[in-house]
């Protein structure tokens, strides 16, 4: 009786693992397809916050970096760690939103407490001059919505060429 219960449990765990793998692969495919279809800043506005963070991570992956989601920086699951040496915070603000210096200060504090010496702040909007100045002094790169859109375009796979071949 105990052996049957144990075998049932093992089979259930294996099935659960395969289902999770399939869901993960489907989600990655969705993010990849979404990235390849981005053509304007407004396209970012219609995606869920989580999708926006994962899409940003995919941009860096396609650029050749190792990217992991981290809770060591950022809030609400918006932190990334690139090549174990760069903290990234991704903010899905409005297109006309200007990032405050306090966000850069929080990132700098997280960097210091985790012995990370480079950071990146990403927003759909832009940055206040004081934020840019603070970030520059603290080795934090500021990427606004236009720059992010350009990064997406650089790594997009040309679907038209793939269909022709």
Secondary structure, DSSP 8 states (H G I E B T S, - for coil): -HHHHHHHHHHHHHHHHHHHHHHHHHHHHHHHHHHHH--SHHHHHTS-HHHHHHHHHHHHHHTT--EEEESSSSSTT-EEEETTTEEEEEE---TT-EE-HHHHHHHHHHHHHTT--EEEEEESSEE-HHHHHHHHHTTEEEE-HHHHHHHHHHH---HHHHHH-
